[in-house]
């Protein structure tokens, strides 16, 4: 599976590991799994590690679908803080497109090119 996640700190931290080829269907499956997971806390932070992504094969309406899904279950799917960690310019551009959408529903989001900086911003490291 190209998207896997683990929980820490009693479900208040979600670490997402993304690799290989990622589709809109993969993202929707990930969001469905989060929504169904009883351990995910409503006031969580998310570290979305996409450094191993090789291809983003997204539907034309990808961002609209993701936004609608998240807004349909905001207490489980909208993070208090979301950090994207990417390794290439295309992933960076896609992350910025998401940030522009996320601003509408007050999801504090940043893009990083290294894991340690993302952890510091999230408050996971000092």
N, C-alpha and C positions, 0 to 999 in steps of 0.2 A: 504494500500500500504506500503510495507516495506521500501521504500525510499521516503522521502519527503524533500523538500527544501524551504527555504525562502530567500528573498533578503533584504539587508540592505544597507545603505549609497548609495542610487541611483543605486543599482545593482552592486556595486563594491565589496560587500561581500556576499558570498553564504554560508548559514548555512544549512548543510545537516544532516538530522536525519535518521538513519538507525536502523531498529528493526526487530526482528523475524527471519524468514528464508529468505535469500537473494539468488537470482539466477543471472546468467549472463543475462537472459532476463530482470530482474528487473533493473540491471545496465544499460543496453542498453536503456530501456524505460526512465530512469532518464536522460541519456545523450541526448536522442532525445528531451525531454522536455526542457532541458537547451538550446539546439541549437535553438529551436523554440521560446524561450522566448525573446522578444525584449528588455526587461529591463536589461538583463545580459550584463555587461560591459566587454570589451575585456581585460582590465587590472585588473581582479578581483583576490581576494584571496578566498580560500575555507576552511571551517572548516567542516570536515567530521566526525560526531559524531556516532561511531559505538558501543558505550558501551552497547546498548541493543540488539545487534545481538545475536541470539541463534544458528544459523546454516548458514554456507556459502556453498551453493550447486552450485558450479561453474562448467561450462563446462571445458573440458581439455584445450581448446584454449581460455579461458576467457581473459587472459592478452593480447593476440594477438588481439582479437576482440576489446577490450577497447582501446588499443593503436592505432589501425587503425582508429577507430571512432574519437578519439581525434585529430589525425593528419590530418584527413579529414576536420576538422573545428577548427583549432587551436585558432583562435581569440575568439571563444566562449567557448571552452571546455578545453583548457589548462590554468590552473591557474598560476598566477605569483608566488603564494605560496599556498601550499596545506598541511593542517595539518590533519592527521588521529588521532582520539582519540579512543583507544580500551581498552578492559578490560580483555582480555584473550590471552594466548600465540598463539593460532591458528590464531586469527585475527592479532596479531602482525606479525607473519610470513608472512601472505598474504600481509600485508601492506609493508613489506620489499621487497617482490617480486615485488610489483608495483613500489617502489622507484627505483629498479634496472632498470626497463623499462623506467621510467620517466626521468632518467638521460640522455637518448639518445635524448630527445627533450626539454631538459633544463627546466623541471618543478621542481622547488625547493620544495621538499617534506620532511616532518618529521613525525615520529610516536610518540605519547604521550600516557601515561596512565591516565592523568588527564586533564580535560577541561581547567583549569586556565593556566597551562603551555602552552598549545596549543594557547590560546588567546594571551598570552604574546609574543610568537614567531611570531604570525601573526601581531602583532602590534595593537591588539584590546584592550589590557589591559596594564597597566604599573605597 
